[in-house]
Amino acid sequence: MMNKTNNFLPAAALFDLDGVLLDTETVYTSIWEDINRAFPTPFDDLPLRIKGTTLPNILETYYPEPEREQGVRTMLAEREHAMEFPIFEGVMEFLDELQAVGVPMAIVTSSNAEKMGRIARRHPEFIAHFGTIVTDADVKHSKPDPEGYLLAASRLGASSGRCVVFEDSIQGLAAGRAAGGKVVALATTNAREKLLDKADVVVDSFAGLRLECLLQMLG
C-alpha cells in the first residue's frame, strides 16, 4: 500500500478537533443551549451559528456586555471542566497510518490552551501524534477565515495547497477550502447532504477508513 501511495501523500494533514477527532459536539450543543437560556440571545440556533468559531469571536458578537460575557465564560468553563473528551472510533488507527508514512499532522481548533492541556493529560498518546496545535490564542480571525490552517501548514513546513483539511462545521469547511488544499468533511455534526458541495470528500466517520482509500477518493 505504501509503494502505491507514497507519491500522492499530502504534505500535511490538518484536523479540526471537536466533532472530527473528539466526540464532543453533542455535548457542546447542549452546553450552548443552556448558556443561551441563561443568557438569552435573539437566536434559537445559537449553537449551530457558533460552531467552529473561537470564544473571543462568540463573546464579541453575542455577549459584548461585560457582565454577560463573564457569566458565559464561567458557565462554559464549569461545563468544560466536567467533559470526558472521548476520541471517535477509528481516529487513533487513522492517525497511526499517517504517522507511519511520515505525514505531519496538526490540530486547528477554536478551543483554548487550558482545554488542550486537559485533553493532553487525559489522552497523551493522542496528542503525541501532532507536530503543532493552533488554538484560539494563535489567530486573530476565526473560521471561516483560513488563518488557522495557513498557520498550521506554515509551522509544519508544508504548502497549504498540498494539505488535506478534516472538518465537520460549515465555517471550518469554508476555512479549509480558503486555505487552498483538499477538504474532507466528517458527517458527524451536519447531515451528509449539507456537506456535499462544501468538500472534496464526505465521510461518515474514521471508523474503518484507510488512508489508501481516502487518497483514492481525493484523486
C-alpha atoms as one frame of an Amber mdcrd trajectory, in Angstrom:
protein
   0.000   0.000   0.000   2.800   2.438   0.839   4.545   1.966  -2.525   1.329
   2.758  -4.337   0.501   5.902  -2.396   3.801   7.493  -1.336   3.939   9.776
  -4.395   0.439  11.038  -3.649   0.683  11.675   0.081  -0.386  15.116   1.289
   2.264  17.484   2.610   0.364  17.561   5.924  -2.954  16.591   7.476  -4.733
  19.393   9.357  -7.552  18.449  11.706 -10.302  20.338  13.442 -10.815  18.927
  16.943 -14.405  18.814  18.235 -16.710  16.795  16.006 -13.779  15.489  13.955
 -11.344  13.824  16.336 -13.295  14.104  19.582 -16.943  13.128  20.030 -17.879
  16.340  21.833 -20.185  18.304  19.533 -23.387  16.902  21.040 -22.151  17.953
  24.467 -21.226  21.425  23.221 -24.627  21.833  21.605 -26.233  21.084  24.967
 -23.870  23.469  26.773 -24.592  26.353  24.431 -28.336  25.682  24.530 -28.123
  26.020  28.318 -25.990  29.159  28.017 -28.488  30.627  25.568 -31.261  30.026
  28.087 -29.288  31.529  30.961 -28.003  34.468  28.895 -30.555  34.826  26.089
 -29.695  35.978  22.587 -32.187  36.581  19.746 -31.027  33.341  18.095 -32.605
  29.966  18.878 -29.978  28.322  16.676 -27.014  29.845  18.544 -25.171  26.502
  18.965 -25.227  25.971  15.205 -24.242  29.566  14.423 -21.101  29.445  16.528
 -19.718  26.027  15.555 -16.091  26.333  14.518 -15.645  29.880  15.834 -13.415
  30.987  18.692 -14.720  32.005  22.105 -13.432  35.606  21.747 -15.381  35.873
  18.484 -18.516  34.427  20.105 -18.304  36.770  23.084 -17.631  39.846  20.953
 -20.534  39.016  18.640 -23.209  37.771  21.045 -22.164  38.841  24.547 -20.424
  42.230  24.348 -21.725  43.326  27.768 -19.050  42.687  30.463 -21.394  41.058
  32.994 -22.944  38.686  30.439 -19.522  37.897  28.986 -18.174  36.890  32.391
 -21.262  34.826  33.115 -20.871  32.937  29.851 -17.144  32.365  30.467 -17.821
  30.990  33.939 -20.648  28.699  32.833 -18.675  27.371  29.866 -15.560  26.732
  31.973 -17.547  24.813  34.588 -19.182  22.591  31.982 -15.946  22.030  30.024
 -14.129  21.036  33.195 -16.511  18.078  33.593 -16.161  16.864  29.977 -14.669
  13.456  29.188 -13.331  14.261  25.666 -13.949  10.819  24.091 -11.974  10.046
  20.931 -14.053   8.932  17.944 -13.789   5.305  16.868 -11.132   4.821  14.196
  -9.282   8.076  14.871  -6.221   6.568  16.564  -5.836   3.968  13.812  -6.043
   6.642  11.105  -3.522   8.868  12.891  -1.194   5.891  13.262  -1.397   5.276
   9.496  -0.473   8.868   8.730   2.373   8.748  11.222   3.697   5.502   9.739
   4.103   7.057   6.285   5.573  10.297   7.594   2.688  12.713   7.049   2.962
  15.529   9.625  -0.244  16.424  11.462  -1.728  19.457  13.189  -4.826  20.340
  15.167  -6.515  23.642  14.266  -9.142  24.381  16.891 -11.210  27.224  18.272
 -10.508  25.807  21.742  -8.161  27.456  24.229  -4.840  26.261  25.642  -6.358
  25.345  29.005  -8.748  22.880  27.394  -5.959  21.457  25.253  -3.925  20.915
  28.413  -6.745  18.878  29.944  -7.005  16.798  26.764  -3.236  16.244  26.741
  -3.314  14.989  30.331  -6.245  12.681  29.588  -5.041  11.433  26.170  -1.242
  11.886  25.947  -0.907   9.185  23.271  -3.436  11.063  21.118  -1.780  14.472
  21.424   1.651  12.955  20.692   0.659  12.479  17.028   0.552  16.213  16.312
   3.510  18.370  15.358   1.664  21.563  16.241  -1.628  22.707  17.721  -3.213
  26.018  16.715  -5.620  27.351  19.359  -7.784  30.462  19.637  -4.862  32.456
  21.064  -2.812  31.908  17.906  -5.163  33.608  15.451  -6.803  36.991  15.044
  -9.501  35.735  12.682 -11.891  32.898  13.473 -13.076  30.320  10.948 -14.288
  30.647   8.161 -11.114  32.692   7.780  -8.276  30.317   6.754  -5.710  31.909
   9.090  -5.547  28.925  11.453  -4.986  26.398   8.677  -2.420  28.575   6.923
  -0.550  28.967  10.211  -0.599  25.229  10.901   0.745  24.445   7.430   3.483
  27.036   7.848   4.517  25.628  11.227   4.815  22.163   9.687   6.813  23.496
   6.741   4.099  22.433   4.300   2.468  24.211   1.369  -1.172  24.791   2.326
  -2.205  23.872  -1.213  -0.819  20.364  -0.686  -2.502  19.770   2.673  -5.682
  17.891   3.492  -8.080  19.531   5.961 -10.533  17.472   8.025 -13.595  19.401
   9.245 -17.201  18.967  10.337 -18.606  22.509  10.593 -19.685  24.725   7.712
 -17.386  27.503   8.919 -14.484  25.100   9.198 -15.023  23.636   5.746 -15.031
  27.145   4.294 -11.762  27.852   6.101 -10.210  24.672   4.730 -11.276  25.493
   1.193  -9.943  29.035   1.512  -6.586  27.635   2.646  -6.285  26.014  -0.781
  -5.889  22.323  -0.087  -8.183  19.317  -0.267 -11.059  19.214   2.219 -12.610
  16.139   3.844 -15.944  16.625   5.613 -16.943  14.431   8.542 -20.725  13.969
   8.655 -20.742  13.915  12.453 -22.331  17.316  13.097 -24.176  18.139   9.869
 -26.141  15.902   7.510 -24.136  14.468   4.612 -26.353  16.231   2.050 -25.479
  19.589   3.581 -21.766  18.941   3.107 -21.549  17.528  -0.413 -20.891  20.838
  -2.172 -18.563  22.128   0.565 -15.865  19.438   0.497 -13.900  17.259  -1.894
 -14.926  14.132   0.003 -17.580  13.426   2.650 -17.130  10.502   5.044 -19.361
   9.376   7.884 -16.508   8.756  10.320 -12.938   7.478  10.656 -14.201   4.035
  11.681 -12.779   1.591   9.144 -11.362   4.390   6.965  -7.997   3.511   5.448
  -5.534   6.072   4.148  -5.220   4.402   0.752  -8.998   4.504   0.286  -9.176
   8.172   1.229  -6.356   9.094  -1.148  -8.159   7.318  -3.970 -11.343   9.267
  -3.193  -9.379  12.521  -3.217  -7.927  11.653  -6.609
